[in-house]
Amino acid sequence: MLIEGVHFHRRSVPARQIGWKALACNVSDVAAMGGRPLWAVISLGLPPRTSVPFVDALYAGLRRCARRFGVAIVGGDTVRAKQVVVDVAIIGTVEPGHVVLRSGAQPGDALFVTGRLGGSYRSGRHARFLPRLAEAQALVRRVRVHAMIDLSDGLASDLWQVSRASGMTLRVDMARIPVSNAARKCLRRRCPCRAWHGWQAQFHALMDGEDFELLFAVGAGAAMRVPRRVRSCPVTRIGRVVARGIRVELAFPGGRVTRLTPQGFRHF
């Protein structure tokens, strides 16, 4: 569900990109389970004075994403609301034995991410990203993926999601986190990244949300079979599962290890 003022602002995000993002978020969820999407239902909440061209453009973005990823839009509803709301329900399928949950991480697993992280709002990538559907399909065919999640709330928050679901301690090497160019360009004087001396870009890679990349865990023996690139998408080993018990840690060069506390977006 995308809410105006929470996930987008109509003044800065074109209606076509809002439509694209609304469906692409759902495709990303299916990808993170090793599946492929089939059908989607679209429900809209619209203020009474919403223009027809806005709705047409929003649906053009939805249809474009649907065609790109093989989704059939099969129904929905439209109601009056105080702000624009786009709610998508999606159904997909997965091959037997290839379904991946967040709860399967095991001690000794290697942790990987796709793409480069951080600065999604600053760059506008949050509204025009490509779900890693093909990349996820390629990965689950090549290696046994124990756990996977798409990075919607920020790497730090989603590491904790995997840790809680699996009951495992995850340790990430700070120097290995792949950082986007946008994450290196924070100009906010009061940004919390200022306290991360020398690691400001990594702060944004950890805490900024809506990258929609994949975080996944594979067994140590299979780690060498994980490619460094799937199509044009880089794949980076960032850490490992070190023990049982719910905890996420950051490892710095020199051996210092600290507990990672998420500072990304939270609805409540």
TORKOL-4160 file (C-alpha; in steps of 0.2 Angstrom, whole numbers, padded with zeros to 4 digits, m for minus):
268
<pt num="1" X="0000" Y="0000" Z="0000"/>
<pt num="2" X="0007" Y="0017" Z="m0005"/>
<pt num="3" X="0000" Y="0033" Z="0004"/>
<pt num="4" X="0002" Y="0050" Z="m0002"/>
<pt num="5" X="0013" Y="0060" Z="0010"/>
<pt num="6" X="0021" Y="0044" Z="0016"/>
<pt num="7" X="0028" Y="0035" Z="0001"/>
<pt num="8" X="0027" Y="0049" Z="m0012"/>
<pt num="9" X="0023" Y="0067" Z="m0015"/>
<pt num="10" X="0013" Y="0071" Z="m0030"/>
<pt num="11" X="0023" Y="0087" Z="m0033"/>
<pt num="12" X="0039" Y="0078" Z="m0035"/>
<pt num="13" X="0034" Y="0060" Z="m0041"/>
<pt num="14" X="0025" Y="0059" Z="m0058"/>
<pt num="15" X="0009" Y="0049" Z="m0058"/>
<pt num="16" X="0017" Y="0036" Z="m0070"/>
<pt num="17" X="0031" Y="0033" Z="m0057"/>
<pt num="18" X="0018" Y="0031" Z="m0043"/>
<pt num="19" X="0009" Y="0017" Z="m0053"/>
<pt num="20" X="0025" Y="0009" Z="m0057"/>
<pt num="21" X="0031" Y="0009" Z="m0039"/>
<pt num="22" X="0015" Y="0003" Z="m0032"/>
<pt num="23" X="0016" Y="m0014" Z="m0043"/>
<pt num="24" X="0035" Y="m0015" Z="m0043"/>
<pt num="25" X="0035" Y="m0016" Z="m0023"/>
<pt num="26" X="0024" Y="m0031" Z="m0024"/>
<pt num="27" X="0034" Y="m0039" Z="m0038"/>
<pt num="28" X="0049" Y="m0037" Z="m0027"/>
<pt num="29" X="0041" Y="m0046" Z="m0012"/>
<pt num="30" X="0037" Y="m0061" Z="m0024"/>
<pt num="31" X="0055" Y="m0061" Z="m0030"/>
<pt num="32" X="0062" Y="m0061" Z="m0012"/>
<pt num="33" X="0053" Y="m0078" Z="m0010"/>
<pt num="34" X="0060" Y="m0086" Z="m0025"/>
<pt num="35" X="0044" Y="m0084" Z="m0035"/>
<pt num="36" X="0036" Y="m0076" Z="m0050"/>
<pt num="37" X="0021" Y="m0065" Z="m0050"/>
<pt num="38" X="0005" Y="m0069" Z="m0059"/>
<pt num="39" X="m0010" Y="m0058" Z="m0054"/>
<pt num="40" X="m0013" Y="m0042" Z="m0046"/>
<pt num="41" X="m0028" Y="m0032" Z="m0039"/>
<pt num="42" X="m0027" Y="m0013" Z="m0039"/>
<pt num="43" X="m0038" Y="m0003" Z="m0026"/>
<pt num="44" X="m0037" Y="0016" Z="m0027"/>
<pt num="45" X="m0042" Y="0029" Z="m0014"/>
<pt num="46" X="m0043" Y="0046" Z="m0022"/>
<pt num="47" X="m0048" Y="0064" Z="m0017"/>
<pt num="48" X="m0064" Y="0070" Z="m0025"/>
<pt num="49" X="m0054" Y="0083" Z="m0036"/>
<pt num="50" X="m0042" Y="0071" Z="m0043"/>
<pt num="51" X="m0040" Y="0074" Z="m0062"/>
<pt num="52" X="m0043" Y="0060" Z="m0075"/>
<pt num="53" X="m0026" Y="0063" Z="m0083"/>
<pt num="54" X="m0018" Y="0059" Z="m0066"/>
<pt num="55" X="m0027" Y="0043" Z="m0065"/>
<pt num="56" X="m0024" Y="0038" Z="m0083"/>
<pt num="57" X="m0005" Y="0041" Z="m0080"/>
<pt num="58" X="m0005" Y="0031" Z="m0064"/>
<pt num="59" X="m0013" Y="0017" Z="m0073"/>
<pt num="60" X="m0001" Y="0019" Z="m0087"/>
<pt num="61" X="0013" Y="0016" Z="m0075"/>
<pt num="62" X="0004" Y="0001" Z="m0067"/>
<pt num="63" X="0002" Y="m0007" Z="m0085"/>
<pt num="64" X="0020" Y="m0004" Z="m0090"/>
<pt num="65" X="0026" Y="m0013" Z="m0074"/>
<pt num="66" X="0013" Y="m0027" Z="m0077"/>
<pt num="67" X="0019" Y="m0030" Z="m0095"/>
<pt num="68" X="0038" Y="m0029" Z="m0090"/>
<pt num="69" X="0036" Y="m0043" Z="m0076"/>
<pt num="70" X="0022" Y="m0054" Z="m0084"/>
<pt num="71" X="0008" Y="m0049" Z="m0071"/>
<pt num="72" X="m0011" Y="m0048" Z="m0076"/>
<pt num="73" X="m0021" Y="m0035" Z="m0067"/>
<pt num="74" X="m0037" Y="m0044" Z="m0064"/>
<pt num="75" X="m0048" Y="m0032" Z="m0054"/>
<pt num="76" X="m0049" Y="m0019" Z="m0040"/>
<pt num="77" X="m0059" Y="m0005" Z="m0032"/>
<pt num="78" X="m0060" Y="0014" Z="m0031"/>
<pt num="79" X="m0066" Y="0024" Z="m0016"/>
<pt num="80" X="m0065" Y="0042" Z="m0010"/>
<pt num="81" X="m0051" Y="0046" Z="0001"/>
<pt num="82" X="m0042" Y="0062" Z="0009"/>
<pt num="83" X="m0026" Y="0058" Z="m0001"/>
<pt num="84" X="m0021" Y="0046" Z="m0014"/>
<pt num="85" X="m0019" Y="0028" Z="m0009"/>
<pt num="86" X="m0014" Y="0014" Z="m0020"/>
<pt num="87" X="m0016" Y="m0003" Z="m0013"/>
<pt num="88" X="m0010" Y="m0018" Z="m0023"/>
<pt num="89" X="m0013" Y="m0037" Z="m0018"/>
<pt num="90" X="m0003" Y="m0049" Z="m0028"/>
<pt num="91" X="m0003" Y="m0068" Z="m0031"/>
<pt num="92" X="0012" Y="m0078" Z="m0037"/>
<pt num="93" X="0019" Y="m0095" Z="m0039"/>
<pt num="94" X="0035" Y="m0104" Z="m0035"/>
<pt num="95" X="0043" Y="m0120" Z="m0041"/>
<pt num="96" X="0043" Y="m0134" Z="m0028"/>
<pt num="97" X="0059" Y="m0133" Z="m0017"/>
<pt num="98" X="0063" Y="m0116" Z="m0022"/>
<pt num="99" X="0052" Y="m0106" Z="m0010"/>
<pt num="100" X="0063" Y="m0095" Z="0001"/>
<pt num="101" X="0058" Y="m0087" Z="0018"/>
<pt num="102" X="0066" Y="m0075" Z="0030"/>
<pt num="103" X="0067" Y="m0089" Z="0043"/>
<pt num="104" X="0080" Y="m0100" Z="0035"/>
<pt num="105" X="0097" Y="m0093" Z="0039"/>
<pt num="106" X="0109" Y="m0105" Z="0048"/>
<pt num="107" X="0125" Y="m0103" Z="0057"/>
<pt num="108" X="0140" Y="m0101" Z="0045"/>
<pt num="109" X="0129" Y="m0094" Z="0031"/>
<pt num="110" X="0137" Y="m0081" Z="0020"/>
<pt num="111" X="0127" Y="m0065" Z="0018"/>
<pt num="112" X="0125" Y="m0056" Z="0001"/>
<pt num="113" X="0116" Y="m0041" Z="m0006"/>
<pt num="114" X="0112" Y="m0036" Z="m0024"/>
<pt num="115" X="0115" Y="m0019" Z="m0031"/>
<pt num="116" X="0122" Y="m0003" Z="m0022"/>
<pt num="117" X="0113" Y="0004" Z="m0007"/>
<pt num="118" X="0107" Y="0021" Z="0000"/>
<pt num="119" X="0101" Y="0038" Z="m0006"/>
<pt num="120" X="0086" Y="0031" Z="m0015"/>
<pt num="121" X="0075" Y="0046" Z="m0012"/>
<pt num="122" X="0089" Y="0058" Z="m0016"/>
<pt num="123" X="0092" Y="0050" Z="m0033"/>
<pt num="124" X="0073" Y="0047" Z="m0036"/>
<pt num="125" X="0077" Y="0028" Z="m0038"/>
<pt num="126" X="0064" Y="0024" Z="m0025"/>
<pt num="127" X="0050" Y="0027" Z="m0038"/>
<pt num="128" X="0058" Y="0020" Z="m0054"/>
<pt num="129" X="0068" Y="0005" Z="m0047"/>
<pt num="130" X="0068" Y="m0012" Z="m0056"/>
<pt num="131" X="0063" Y="m0027" Z="m0045"/>
<pt num="132" X="0076" Y="m0040" Z="m0044"/>
<pt num="133" X="0064" Y="m0054" Z="m0051"/>
<pt num="134" X="0076" Y="m0061" Z="m0064"/>
<pt num="135" X="0091" Y="m0060" Z="m0052"/>
<pt num="136" X="0082" Y="m0069" Z="m0039"/>
<pt num="137" X="0076" Y="m0083" Z="m0051"/>
<pt num="138" X="0094" Y="m0085" Z="m0057"/>
<pt num="139" X="0101" Y="m0086" Z="m0039"/>
<pt num="140" X="0088" Y="m0099" Z="m0033"/>
<pt num="141" X="0092" Y="m0110" Z="m0048"/>
<pt num="142" X="0111" Y="m0108" Z="m0045"/>
<pt num="143" X="0112" Y="m0111" Z="m0027"/>
<pt num="144" X="0101" Y="m0116" Z="m0012"/>
<pt num="145" X="0096" Y="m0099" Z="m0004"/>
<pt num="146" X="0092" Y="m0102" Z="0014"/>
<pt num="147" X="0084" Y="m0085" Z="0018"/>
<pt num="148" X="0080" Y="m0069" Z="0008"/>
<pt num="149" X="0071" Y="m0052" Z="0009"/>
<pt num="150" X="0070" Y="m0037" Z="m0001"/>
<pt num="151" X="0077" Y="m0021" Z="0006"/>
<pt num="152" X="0062" Y="m0010" Z="0008"/>
<pt num="153" X="0064" Y="m0002" Z="0025"/>
<pt num="154" X="0083" Y="m0001" Z="0025"/>
<pt num="155" X="0097" Y="m0014" Z="0026"/>
<pt num="156" X="0099" Y="m0012" Z="0045"/>
<pt num="157" X="0080" Y="m0014" Z="0048"/>
<pt num="158" X="0079" Y="m0029" Z="0036"/>
<pt num="159" X="0094" Y="m0038" Z="0044"/>
<pt num="160" X="0085" Y="m0037" Z="0060"/>
<pt num="161" X="0070" Y="m0045" Z="0051"/>
<pt num="162" X="0080" Y="m0060" Z="0045"/>
<pt num="163" X="0088" Y="m0061" Z="0062"/>
<pt num="164" X="0072" Y="m0062" Z="0072"/>
<pt num="165" X="0064" Y="m0074" Z="0059"/>
<pt num="166" X="0078" Y="m0085" Z="0059"/>
<pt num="167" X="0084" Y="m0083" Z="0077"/>
<pt num="168" X="0102" Y="m0080" Z="0072"/>
<pt num="169" X="0115" Y="m0067" Z="0075"/>
<pt num="170" X="0120" Y="m0058" Z="0059"/>
<pt num="171" X="0137" Y="m0049" Z="0057"/>
<pt num="172" X="0140" Y="m0037" Z="0043"/>
<pt num="173" X="0157" Y="m0030" Z="0038"/>
<pt num="174" X="0156" Y="m0012" Z="0037"/>
<pt num="175" X="0169" Y="m0010" Z="0023"/>
<pt num="176" X="0160" Y="m0022" Z="0012"/>
<pt num="177" X="0144" Y="m0013" Z="0011"/>
<pt num="178" X="0141" Y="m0008" Z="m0007"/>
<pt num="179" X="0137" Y="0011" Z="m0008"/>
<pt num="180" X="0127" Y="0020" Z="m0021"/>
<pt num="181" X="0134" Y="0037" Z="m0028"/>
<pt num="182" X="0118" Y="0046" Z="m0020"/>
<pt num="183" X="0123" Y="0039" Z="m0003"/>
<pt num="184" X="0139" Y="0049" Z="m0004"/>
<pt num="185" X="0131" Y="0066" Z="m0007"/>
<pt num="186" X="0122" Y="0070" Z="0009"/>
<pt num="187" X="0122" Y="0089" Z="0012"/>
<pt num="188" X="0110" Y="0090" Z="0027"/>
<pt num="189" X="0119" Y="0098" Z="0041"/>
<pt num="190" X="0110" Y="0089" Z="0055"/>
<pt num="191" X="0109" Y="0072" Z="0047"/>
<pt num="192" X="0113" Y="0058" Z="0059"/>
<pt num="193" X="0126" Y="0052" Z="0047"/>
<pt num="194" X="0138" Y="0066" Z="0054"/>
<pt num="195" X="0141" Y="0056" Z="0069"/>
<pt num="196" X="0148" Y="0042" Z="0059"/>
<pt num="197" X="0164" Y="0050" Z="0055"/>
<pt num="198" X="0172" Y="0042" Z="0040"/>
<pt num="199" X="0157" Y="0031" Z="0037"/>
<pt num="200" X="0143" Y="0043" Z="0032"/>
<pt num="201" X="0140" Y="0034" Z="0015"/>
<pt num="202" X="0139" Y="0018" Z="0024"/>
<pt num="203" X="0126" Y="0025" Z="0037"/>
<pt num="204" X="0115" Y="0029" Z="0022"/>
<pt num="205" X="0117" Y="0012" Z="0014"/>
<pt num="206" X="0112" Y="0005" Z="0031"/>
<pt num="207" X="0098" Y="0016" Z="0036"/>
<pt num="208" X="0090" Y="0023" Z="0020"/>
<pt num="209" X="0075" Y="0014" Z="0014"/>
<pt num="210" X="0067" Y="0009" Z="m0002"/>
<pt num="211" X="0082" Y="0002" Z="m0011"/>
<pt num="212" X="0072" Y="m0014" Z="m0016"/>
<pt num="213" X="0088" Y="m0024" Z="m0018"/>
<pt num="214" X="0089" Y="m0042" Z="m0011"/>
<pt num="215" X="0098" Y="m0048" Z="0005"/>
<pt num="216" X="0100" Y="m0066" Z="0006"/>
<pt num="217" X="0110" Y="m0080" Z="0015"/>
<pt num="218" X="0118" Y="m0096" Z="0008"/>
<pt num="219" X="0128" Y="m0110" Z="0015"/>
<pt num="220" X="0147" Y="m0107" Z="0017"/>
<pt num="221" X="0150" Y="m0121" Z="0005"/>
<pt num="222" X="0139" Y="m0113" Z="m0008"/>
<pt num="223" X="0146" Y="m0096" Z="m0006"/>
<pt num="224" X="0159" Y="m0098" Z="m0020"/>
<pt num="225" X="0145" Y="m0102" Z="m0032"/>
<pt num="226" X="0136" Y="m0086" Z="m0030"/>
<pt num="227" X="0141" Y="m0075" Z="m0045"/>
<pt num="228" X="0148" Y="m0058" Z="m0043"/>
<pt num="229" X="0136" Y="m0051" Z="m0055"/>
<pt num="230" X="0119" Y="m0057" Z="m0061"/>
<pt num="231" X="0115" Y="m0049" Z="m0078"/>
<pt num="232" X="0121" Y="m0031" Z="m0075"/>
<pt num="233" X="0117" Y="m0032" Z="m0056"/>
<pt num="234" X="0132" Y="m0033" Z="m0044"/>
<pt num="235" X="0131" Y="m0046" Z="m0030"/>
<pt num="236" X="0142" Y="m0042" Z="m0015"/>
<pt num="237" X="0146" Y="m0053" Z="0000"/>
<pt num="238" X="0144" Y="m0042" Z="0016"/>
<pt num="239" X="0145" Y="m0053" Z="0031"/>
<pt num="240" X="0140" Y="m0070" Z="0039"/>
<pt num="241" X="0128" Y="m0078" Z="0051"/>
<pt num="242" X="0139" Y="m0081" Z="0066"/>
<pt num="243" X="0129" Y="m0089" Z="0080"/>
<pt num="244" X="0111" Y="m0093" Z="0086"/>
<pt num="245" X="0102" Y="m0079" Z="0095"/>
<pt num="246" X="0094" Y="m0063" Z="0089"/>
<pt num="247" X="0106" Y="m0050" Z="0086"/>
<pt num="248" X="0114" Y="m0039" Z="0072"/>
<pt num="249" X="0132" Y="m0033" Z="0073"/>
<pt num="250" X="0143" Y="m0022" Z="0063"/>
<pt num="251" X="0162" Y="m0027" Z="0061"/>
<pt num="252" X="0174" Y="m0013" Z="0058"/>
<pt num="253" X="0192" Y="m0014" Z="0051"/>
<pt num="254" X="0204" Y="m0018" Z="0065"/>
<pt num="255" X="0192" Y="m0030" Z="0074"/>
<pt num="256" X="0179" Y="m0019" Z="0083"/>
<pt num="257" X="0162" Y="m0026" Z="0083"/>
<pt num="258" X="0146" Y="m0016" Z="0088"/>
<pt num="259" X="0128" Y="m0019" Z="0089"/>
<pt num="260" X="0118" Y="m0012" Z="0075"/>
<pt num="261" X="0103" Y="m0001" Z="0079"/>
<pt num="262" X="0092" Y="0003" Z="0065"/>
<pt num="263" X="0088" Y="0021" Z="0062"/>
<pt num="264" X="0078" Y="0019" Z="0046"/>
<pt num="265" X="0059" Y="0022" Z="0042"/>
<pt num="266" X="0046" Y="0015" Z="0054"/>
<pt num="267" X="0028" Y="0017" Z="0052"/>
<pt num="268" X="0024" Y="0016" Z="0070"/>
